[in-house]
Amino acid sequence: MGQEETNNTGYFKELSKGFIRENPIFILCLGLCPTLAVSNLVENAFGMGIAFFFVLLCSNITISLVQKLIPDEVRIPCFIVIIAAFVTVASLLMQWLIPDVYARMSLYINLIVVNCIILGRAEAFASKNNVFRSALDAVGMGVGFTASLFIISAIREVTGFGTFLGFRLIPENIKPITIMILAPGAFFTIGFLMALFNLIRIKKGKVSK
Amino acid sequence: MLKDKHLTVTVSPHIKTSLTTERMMWIVSAALIPAAGAGIYFFGPHAALVIAVCVGASIITELFCAVLMKKPATIKDGSAFLTGLLLALCLPPEFPLWMCALGSFFSIAVSKFAFGGLGHNIFNPALAGRAFLMGAFAKEMTTWKTLQDFPDGITAATPLNLLKEQGYDSLMKVFDSHSHLFKELFIGRVGGSIGETSAALLIIGGLILIFARVTTWHIPVSYILTVIIVSYFTGGLFDIPFHLFTGGLMLGAFFMATDPVTSPITPKGQIIFGIGCGLFTMLIRIRGGYPEGVCYAILLMNSVTPLIERFSKTRIFGVKR
């Protein structure tokens, strides 16, 4: 009974670590290039988040299934082949389902192949853990990434366009702050959110000042 | 135990200057007042409002940040006042007031306090604020006011804008002759930012700074000399006074590039810094997409200041390199 309980909390920790504790963007600082590129509109951020989530989940499951078959020397190329297969699936699906969003960000969808979060999870986690844990890890990281993208893009779209998901929040006659939808705006937003995350961690006593 | 107070020595430094940060900031602010006054005189009451809002918003932001970061409030040292004033002087006279306040907020909160407060910032706060506003509101930042109050008052575009967009001939059409153009540029009766047009008053302010020993001559002189040399070799004699007295060169060379926090401390380093500023300014003016390059040139050189300082370190006496 006691054994089971620790196992369960272990599973939950595996799932929840991607939310805040090991948030891929704000704590691990991984995957910043797609974050900078697609977080100017909430719609783009969602498209990216969903594609990312799909690829991460599939690749984590597959890699943990075939971990015994992959020779250690060529593991990175093998991971990339597996990830590339799922990216192709995701990009074809997006072309069919949401062609508008895909047209705007096809480049970044294809670049998921070399996304450091996905490769990092494959290397650091999926190739060493069982299928169930890898899937939980992928869900946690995927939700963490998508939620972070959502927060960044919400801030940038509201300040930089004055809209949220296309709906006008700030009246036309107040000029939007154009720089927020350009690259510097992404750096400002990510920097301040990172500071906020660190503040939370310091308050909780997880890291020292 | 023999105790002779004439023989007890305190810890170094033994020779102290009366020039504190506070005194320095207020001297610089005072040296800017003639140029600010000229701006208000040439461009009208809205320019005064821009200055007031920038200074006010800077001070309020400084208070807010100091309380938020639990640091001692540093309003009295005048650095927030000076940042606000400098920012206002490089904004267009008709700039919307809420944007002024936003720019001041950015200057103080992001480019100063996010880096740790006065003395820790990498970039000159006023210029960073201007660069932010340029990125955020490009249209408002390049809308210049016509000088209607003067019979021979001139044009909406700044001289640099005219030269960049319509060429040399239209510049001559507006100003008739070289000597007239240079006279107007020197006095400041041309379109431009609030505090940058009057070269004469800025030079007076700059000389005050050098003679009050608030700043050394190294940065302004090497900056201005570089601009003179580059403009002579790229354009000829006519270009020298033109490039010297247009745009924000005088304001930048005397008041922005000499910011003690963001420029090197060794004389050799300061000369390298000034030359770099001059080269980048001319590169942007001649080849770049923007008509004016002072702001970005100084910001670029700010970012390499730590490197310059490493290379221009003075050798400690008796120690080999």
Interface residues (C-beta under 8 A of the other chain):
Chain A: K175 I177 T178 I179 M180 L182 P184 F188 G191 F192 A195
Chain B: P96 M99 L102 V110 A114 F132 G135 A136 F137 A138 E140
